[in-house]
Amino acid sequence: MRKFKKIIAFMLAVAMSMVLLAGCGNNASQKTSDDSPKAKDVTLRFMWWGGDARHKATLDAINLYTQKNPNIKINAEYGGIDGYLQKLVTQLSGRTAPDLIQIDVTWIPELTAQGDFFVDLSRQKSIDTKSFDENFLKQYSYVNNKLIGLPTGVNATALLFNKDFFAKYGIDEKTVWNWDNLVEAAKSVHEKDKNAYLLNFDATTSYYMLKMHVIQNTGNYWINDDYTLGFDKQTLTNAFAYLDNMFKVGGIQPFEESAPFQGKVDQNPKWLNGEAGILWNWTSTYAANKANVKNLSIAMAPVAPNAKDTGIVVRPSQLIAINEDSKNIEEAAKFMNWFFNDPEAAEILGDVRGVPATETARKVLVERNKLDPVLNEATAAANKIMGKPENGISQNQELEKITTDVIQQLAYKKLTPEKAADELISRYNQKLSEVKNQKK
């Protein structure tokens, strides 16, 4: 009996031990499950400008990324370019800027002079830059050996033209434009129809033309690296005289009529209704403009036969940068890497920011017939005749504002070409002196 009790006691002890072990095992299993790393929920803000085509493609890309990464939420902040820079400067200075920011390369000198706002992307291990042309990055994306942004596409100065307009007024689509045949064609169009204008221009696009006219005559930068003018009064006067004559022959719609569309020439009814033939713009705007002007093509900007430099600018469409103040730099960098290097992202984004800057994206679009041949050919043509890259001071936004103001005075007949040259030179010298002193 005593032996039987010992056996029962032993069996109960074994059973209890097994229960305890099972409990420990379950606890251990539960603990392992509870302690497994969970993806942290992160919200990023991404700000850009563009047209409807760019907005849709970017939103579609964001949606795909967040589906693949359900812990990531990306708030899109987008609109037109009007007022974008002023808003960005306010946000950066107030430390309220988004995590991911689209910026224009012409803004870099001024933005970086005001503070160290952007992450050095070369130090982000999750970003692969091998698919970018290294020289292209060095020319435009580095400041003080710091990679502050990645180019969304390759952008070039170009003439976007309405093929139906050209057919109507007997203009050869294959015309190689120079300054003489451009004004001749403009005069011919307006003589045939007083409501039609060859060029859909505002003060800003007039500035592009003026600048290129001068650079082709000098071969210099618009502004030299030492903050001196890259032109003399006579050269500038001649450029203003050319612009003035373009107004006189009816090549450009009077600013009195087009004023509501300053800064948004792509919305001018003359352009949308086929009463203006050419929009002087960037190749990166081709997709957005083609959405409104269906039969659109691209030609090279005018180049004088004896030009010392073509003045054709080839640069990034924009850059995407990461805010130095972002609380989620690593996650922003992962999204950027996907945005630029993933084949699915490349197919969705297409050419809404111009011909992609990465070899990977270009290859995907060509293989899947997603790269518009007109845009691809125009970008290649611009690369062949491009001028030297613009230096930083030549892209100064305050100098551009001075120029557009003087151009408007010329257009409203408040200044002659010679007086316009005097006005611009005087105001430029004052502003350049200020900028130079700020650098000291």
C-alpha positions as CSV (number, residue, x, y, z in Angstrom):
1,M,0.0,0.0,0.0
2,R,2.8,2.3,1.0
3,K,4.6,1.5,-2.3
4,F,1.4,2.2,-4.2
5,K,1.1,5.6,-2.6
6,K,4.7,6.4,-3.5
7,I,3.9,5.6,-7.1
8,I,0.8,7.8,-7.1
9,A,2.8,10.6,-5.6
10,F,5.5,10.3,-8.2
11,M,3.0,10.2,-11.0
12,L,1.3,13.4,-9.7
13,A,4.7,15.1,-9.4
14,V,5.6,14.2,-13.0
15,A,2.2,15.4,-14.2
16,M,2.6,18.7,-12.3
17,S,6.0,19.2,-13.7
18,M,4.7,18.7,-17.2
19,V,1.9,21.2,-16.6
20,L,4.5,23.7,-15.4
21,L,6.8,23.0,-18.3
22,A,3.9,23.4,-20.7
23,G,2.9,26.7,-19.0
24,C,6.5,27.9,-19.3
25,G,6.6,26.8,-22.9
26,N,3.4,28.7,-23.7
27,N,4.7,31.8,-21.8
28,A,8.0,31.5,-23.7
29,S,6.2,31.2,-27.0
30,Q,3.9,34.1,-26.1
31,K,6.8,36.2,-25.0
32,T,8.6,35.6,-28.3
33,S,5.5,36.6,-30.2
34,D,4.9,39.7,-28.2
35,D,8.6,40.7,-28.3
36,S,8.9,40.3,-32.1
37,P,9.8,43.6,-33.7
38,K,6.8,45.3,-35.2
39,A,7.1,47.9,-38.0
40,K,6.8,51.4,-36.6
41,D,3.9,53.4,-37.9
42,V,5.3,56.4,-39.7
43,T,3.7,59.4,-41.4
44,L,5.7,61.3,-44.0
45,R,4.9,64.5,-45.8
46,F,5.8,64.9,-49.5
47,M,5.5,68.3,-51.2
48,W,5.8,68.9,-55.0
49,W,4.4,71.1,-57.7
50,G,3.3,70.2,-61.3
51,G,0.3,69.6,-63.5
52,D,-2.5,67.1,-63.3
53,A,-0.5,64.4,-65.0
54,R,2.3,64.7,-62.6
55,H,0.0,64.8,-59.6
56,K,-1.9,61.6,-60.6
57,A,1.2,59.6,-61.3
58,T,2.9,60.7,-58.1
59,L,-0.2,59.9,-56.1
60,D,-0.5,56.5,-57.8
61,A,3.2,55.8,-56.9
62,I,2.6,56.8,-53.3
63,N,-0.5,54.5,-53.1
64,L,1.5,51.5,-54.3
65,Y,4.3,52.2,-51.9
66,T,2.0,52.4,-48.9
67,Q,0.2,49.2,-50.0
68,K,3.6,47.5,-49.9
69,N,4.5,49.2,-46.6
70,P,1.3,49.4,-44.6
71,N,3.0,51.0,-41.6
72,I,3.9,54.0,-43.8
73,K,1.5,56.8,-44.5
74,I,2.5,59.6,-46.9
75,N,0.6,62.9,-46.9
76,A,0.7,64.5,-50.3
77,E,1.0,68.3,-50.5
78,Y,0.9,69.4,-54.1
79,G,-0.3,72.2,-56.4
80,G,1.0,74.7,-59.0
81,I,4.4,76.4,-58.9
82,D,2.9,79.8,-58.3
83,G,3.9,80.8,-54.7
84,Y,5.6,77.5,-54.1
85,L,9.1,78.9,-53.3
86,Q,7.7,81.5,-51.0
87,K,5.8,78.9,-49.1
88,L,8.8,76.6,-48.9
89,V,11.1,79.4,-47.6
90,T,8.6,80.2,-44.9
91,Q,8.3,76.5,-43.9
92,L,12.1,75.9,-43.8
93,S,12.7,79.0,-41.7
94,G,9.9,78.1,-39.4
95,R,11.0,74.4,-39.2
96,T,7.7,73.2,-40.5
97,A,8.7,71.9,-43.9
98,P,7.7,68.5,-45.1
99,D,9.9,65.4,-44.9
100,L,10.3,65.1,-48.7
101,I,10.5,68.2,-50.8
102,Q,10.7,68.9,-54.5
103,I,12.9,71.8,-55.3
104,D,14.2,73.6,-58.4
105,V,17.9,73.6,-59.0
106,T,17.8,77.4,-59.5
107,W,16.8,77.8,-55.9
108,I,19.7,75.9,-54.4
109,P,22.2,78.8,-54.0
110,E,19.6,80.9,-52.1
111,L,18.2,78.1,-50.0
112,T,21.5,76.7,-48.9
113,A,22.8,80.2,-48.1
114,Q,19.9,80.6,-45.6
115,G,20.6,77.5,-43.7
116,D,21.6,73.8,-43.6
117,F,18.1,72.5,-44.5
118,F,18.7,69.3,-46.4
119,V,20.0,65.8,-45.5
120,D,23.3,64.6,-47.1
121,L,21.9,61.8,-49.2
122,S,25.3,60.3,-49.9
123,R,25.4,59.3,-46.2
124,Q,22.1,57.4,-46.4
125,K,22.8,53.7,-46.8
126,S,19.4,52.9,-48.1
127,I,19.7,55.2,-51.1
128,D,21.5,53.7,-54.2
129,T,22.8,56.4,-56.6
130,K,24.6,54.0,-59.0
131,S,21.9,54.4,-61.7
132,F,22.4,58.2,-61.9
133,D,25.1,59.8,-64.1
134,E,27.7,60.8,-61.6
135,N,28.8,63.9,-63.5
136,F,25.2,65.1,-63.7
137,L,24.9,64.7,-59.9
138,K,28.2,66.6,-59.4
139,Q,27.1,69.5,-61.6
140,Y,23.7,70.0,-60.0
141,S,23.1,68.1,-56.8
142,Y,26.1,68.7,-54.6
143,V,26.7,71.7,-52.4
144,N,30.0,71.8,-50.4
145,N,30.5,68.1,-51.1
146,K,27.0,67.3,-49.8
147,L,24.4,65.5,-51.9
148,I,21.3,67.6,-51.1
149,G,18.9,66.1,-53.7
150,L,18.4,63.6,-56.5
151,P,17.2,64.7,-59.9
152,T,13.8,63.6,-61.0
153,G,14.5,63.9,-64.7
154,V,16.6,65.5,-67.4
155,N,15.2,68.9,-68.3
156,A,16.1,71.0,-71.3
157,T,15.2,74.4,-72.7
158,A,12.8,73.8,-75.6
159,L,10.0,75.1,-77.8
160,L,6.8,73.2,-77.3
161,F,4.7,73.7,-80.4
162,N,1.1,73.0,-81.5
163,K,1.4,71.0,-84.7
164,D,-2.1,72.0,-85.8
165,F,-1.2,75.6,-85.5
166,F,1.9,75.1,-87.6
167,A,-0.1,73.3,-90.3
168,K,-2.7,76.1,-90.3
169,Y,-0.1,78.8,-90.9
170,G,2.2,76.9,-93.2
171,I,5.1,76.5,-90.8
172,D,7.5,73.6,-91.3
173,E,7.7,71.4,-88.2
174,K,11.3,70.6,-89.1
175,T,12.4,74.2,-89.0
176,V,15.7,74.7,-87.3
177,W,15.0,78.0,-85.5
178,N,17.3,81.0,-85.3
179,W,16.5,84.5,-84.3
180,D,15.8,85.7,-87.8
181,N,13.4,83.0,-89.0
182,L,11.6,83.1,-85.7
183,V,10.6,86.7,-86.0
184,E,9.8,86.3,-89.7
185,A,7.4,83.4,-88.9
186,A,5.9,85.4,-86.0
187,K,5.2,88.4,-88.3
188,S,3.7,86.1,-91.0
189,V,1.3,84.5,-88.6
190,H,0.0,87.8,-87.2
191,E,-0.4,89.3,-90.7
192,K,-2.7,86.3,-91.6
193,D,-4.7,86.5,-88.4
194,K,-4.7,89.5,-86.0
195,N,-5.9,87.2,-83.2
196,A,-3.1,84.7,-83.5
197,Y,0.4,84.9,-82.1
198,L,3.3,82.6,-82.7
199,L,4.7,82.9,-79.2
200,N,2.7,82.3,-76.0
201,F,5.0,84.4,-73.7
202,D,4.8,86.2,-70.4
203,A,7.6,88.1,-68.6
204,T,9.3,85.0,-67.4
205,T,9.5,83.2,-70.7
206,S,10.6,86.5,-72.3
207,Y,13.4,86.5,-69.7
208,Y,14.5,83.1,-70.9
209,M,14.7,84.4,-74.5
210,L,16.5,87.6,-73.5
211,K,19.1,85.7,-71.5
212,M,19.7,83.2,-74.3
213,H,20.0,85.9,-76.9
214,V,22.7,87.6,-74.8
215,I,24.6,84.4,-74.0
216,Q,24.8,83.4,-77.6
217,N,26.4,86.7,-78.4
218,T,28.9,86.8,-75.5
219,G,29.7,83.1,-74.8
220,N,29.8,84.1,-71.1
221,Y,27.8,83.3,-68.1
222,W,24.8,85.6,-67.7
223,I,26.6,86.7,-64.5
224,N,30.2,86.0,-63.9
225,D,31.4,84.1,-60.8
226,D,32.9,87.3,-59.5
227,Y,29.5,88.9,-59.4
228,T,30.1,91.1,-62.5
229,L,27.9,91.3,-65.5
230,G,28.6,88.8,-68.3
231,F,27.5,91.3,-71.0
232,D,27.9,95.0,-71.9
233,K,25.2,97.6,-72.5
234,Q,25.1,97.2,-76.3
235,T,24.7,93.5,-76.2
236,L,21.8,93.8,-73.7
237,T,20.2,96.7,-75.7
238,N,20.3,94.5,-78.8
239,A,18.5,91.7,-77.0
240,F,15.8,94.1,-75.6
241,A,15.4,95.5,-79.2
242,Y,14.8,92.0,-80.5
243,L,12.1,91.4,-77.8
244,D,10.6,94.8,-78.5
245,N,10.4,94.1,-82.2
246,M,8.7,90.7,-81.5
247,F,6.0,92.7,-79.7
248,K,5.8,95.2,-82.6
249,V,5.3,92.5,-85.3
250,G,2.6,90.7,-83.3
251,G,4.7,87.8,-82.3
252,I,3.7,88.0,-78.7
253,Q,0.2,88.8,-77.3
254,P,0.2,92.2,-75.7
255,F,0.8,91.9,-71.9
256,E,-2.3,94.0,-71.3
257,E,-4.3,91.0,-72.5
258,S,-2.2,88.2,-71.2
259,A,-1.5,89.7,-67.7
260,P,-3.9,87.4,-65.9
261,F,-1.8,84.4,-67.0
262,Q,1.6,85.7,-65.9
263,G,3.4,82.7,-64.3
264,K,0.8,80.3,-65.8
265,V,1.1,80.7,-69.5
266,D,0.0,77.1,-70.1
267,Q,-3.5,78.3,-68.9
268,N,-3.7,81.1,-71.4
269,P,-6.9,80.6,-73.6
270,K,-4.9,81.6,-76.7
271,W,-2.6,78.6,-76.1
272,L,-5.4,76.2,-75.2
273,N,-7.6,77.3,-78.1
274,G,-4.9,77.1,-80.8
275,E,-4.4,80.8,-81.3
276,A,-0.8,80.7,-80.0
277,G,1.7,78.3,-81.5
278,I,4.8,78.1,-79.4
279,L,5.4,77.8,-75.6
280,W,9.0,78.5,-74.6
281,N,9.4,76.2,-71.7
282,W,11.1,73.1,-70.3
283,T,10.8,69.6,-71.7
284,S,9.7,68.4,-68.2
285,T,6.4,70.3,-68.8
286,Y,5.7,68.4,-72.0
287,A,3.4,65.7,-70.5
288,A,1.3,68.3,-68.6
289,N,0.9,70.5,-71.8
290,K,0.2,67.5,-74.0
291,A,-2.8,66.8,-71.8
292,N,-4.3,70.1,-72.9
293,V,-2.8,70.5,-76.4
294,K,-3.1,67.1,-77.9
295,N,-1.1,67.5,-81.1
296,L,2.0,68.8,-79.4
297,S,5.7,68.4,-80.4
298,I,9.0,69.8,-79.4
299,A,11.7,71.8,-81.2
300,M,15.0,73.3,-80.1
301,A,15.1,76.9,-79.1
302,P,16.6,79.4,-81.6
303,V,20.4,79.4,-82.0
304,A,22.3,82.0,-84.0
305,P,24.5,80.6,-86.8
306,N,27.6,82.3,-85.2
307,A,26.6,81.7,-81.5
308,K,29.6,81.6,-79.1
309,D,27.5,79.4,-76.8
310,T,24.1,77.9,-77.6
311,G,22.7,78.9,-74.2
312,I,20.6,75.7,-74.3
313,V,20.3,74.7,-70.7
314,V,20.1,71.0,-69.8
315,R,19.6,70.4,-66.1
316,P,17.6,68.3,-63.7
317,S,13.8,68.7,-64.0
318,Q,13.7,69.1,-60.2
319,L,15.4,67.6,-57.2
320,I,13.8,65.6,-54.4
321,A,15.4,66.4,-51.1
322,I,14.9,65.3,-47.5
323,N,14.3,67.9,-44.8
324,E,17.2,67.9,-42.2
325,D,14.5,68.4,-39.5
326,S,12.6,65.3,-40.5
327,K,11.9,62.9,-37.6
328,N,11.8,60.0,-40.0
329,I,14.9,60.5,-42.2
330,E,15.5,56.7,-42.6
331,E,12.0,56.0,-43.8
332,A,12.0,59.0,-46.1
333,A,15.3,57.7,-47.6
334,K,13.8,54.3,-48.2
335,F,10.8,55.8,-50.0
336,M,13.2,57.9,-52.1
337,N,15.2,54.9,-53.1
338,W,12.0,53.1,-54.2
339,F,10.8,56.2,-56.0
340,F,13.9,56.4,-58.1
341,N,15.0,52.8,-58.5
342,D,12.0,50.5,-58.4
343,P,10.8,49.3,-61.8
344,E,7.1,49.5,-60.8
345,A,7.6,53.1,-59.6
346,A,9.4,53.9,-62.9
347,E,6.4,52.6,-64.9
348,I,3.9,54.6,-62.9
349,L,5.8,57.9,-62.9
350,G,6.7,57.6,-66.6
351,D,7.9,60.9,-68.1
352,V,5.8,63.3,-66.0
353,R,9.0,64.9,-64.8
354,G,10.8,64.7,-68.1
355,V,13.0,61.8,-69.2
356,P,14.0,60.0,-66.0
357,A,17.5,60.7,-64.7
358,T,18.2,57.1,-63.8
359,E,19.3,54.5,-66.3
360,T,17.0,52.0,-64.5
361,A,13.9,54.0,-65.1
362,R,14.8,54.8,-68.7
363,K,15.3,51.2,-69.5
364,V,12.0,50.2,-68.0
365,L,10.1,52.9,-69.9
366,V,11.7,52.0,-73.2
367,E,11.1,48.3,-72.8
368,R,7.4,48.9,-72.0
369,N,6.9,51.7,-74.5
370,K,6.1,54.2,-71.8
371,L,8.6,56.9,-72.8
372,D,7.2,59.4,-75.3
373,P,9.5,59.3,-78.4
374,V,9.1,63.0,-79.0
375,L,10.3,63.8,-75.5
376,N,13.1,61.3,-75.7
377,E,14.3,62.6,-79.0
378,A,14.1,66.2,-77.9
379,T,16.1,65.5,-74.8
380,A,18.8,63.7,-76.8
381,A,18.9,66.6,-79.3
382,A,19.3,69.2,-76.5
383,N,22.1,67.1,-75.0
384,K,24.0,67.3,-78.3
385,I,23.9,71.1,-78.5
386,M,23.7,72.1,-74.9
387,G,25.6,75.1,-73.6
388,K,27.8,75.2,-70.6
389,P,25.9,74.6,-67.3
390,E,24.7,77.8,-65.6
391,N,26.6,79.0,-62.6
392,G,24.8,79.6,-59.3
393,I,24.6,83.4,-59.4
394,S,23.1,83.4,-62.9
395,Q,20.1,81.6,-61.5
396,N,19.5,84.1,-58.7
397,Q,15.7,84.5,-58.2
398,E,16.0,88.2,-57.2
399,L,17.9,89.0,-60.5
400,E,15.1,87.2,-62.4
401,K,12.5,89.3,-60.7
402,I,14.4,92.5,-61.6
403,T,14.5,91.3,-65.2
404,T,10.8,90.4,-65.5
405,D,9.9,93.8,-64.0
406,V,12.0,95.6,-66.6
407,I,10.6,93.4,-69.4
408,Q,7.1,94.4,-68.3
409,Q,8.0,98.1,-68.5
410,L,9.3,97.5,-72.0
411,A,6.2,95.6,-73.0
412,Y,4.0,98.4,-71.7
413,K,6.1,100.9,-73.6
414,K,7.3,102.7,-70.5
415,L,11.0,102.0,-71.5
416,T,12.8,101.9,-74.8
417,P,15.3,99.0,-75.4
418,E,18.2,101.4,-74.5
419,K,16.5,102.7,-71.3
420,A,15.6,99.1,-70.4
421,A,19.2,98.1,-70.6
422,D,20.2,101.1,-68.4
423,E,17.5,100.2,-65.9
424,L,18.5,96.5,-65.7
425,I,22.2,97.2,-65.4
426,S,21.8,99.7,-62.7
427,R,19.5,97.5,-60.6
428,Y,21.7,94.4,-61.3
429,N,24.8,96.1,-60.1
430,Q,23.2,97.2,-56.9
431,K,21.7,93.8,-56.2
432,L,25.0,92.0,-57.1
433,S,26.9,94.2,-54.7
434,E,24.5,93.3,-51.9
435,V,24.7,89.6,-52.7
436,K,28.5,89.7,-52.8
437,N,28.7,91.5,-49.5
438,Q,26.4,88.9,-47.9
439,K,28.9,86.2,-49.0
440,K,31.7,87.8,-47.1
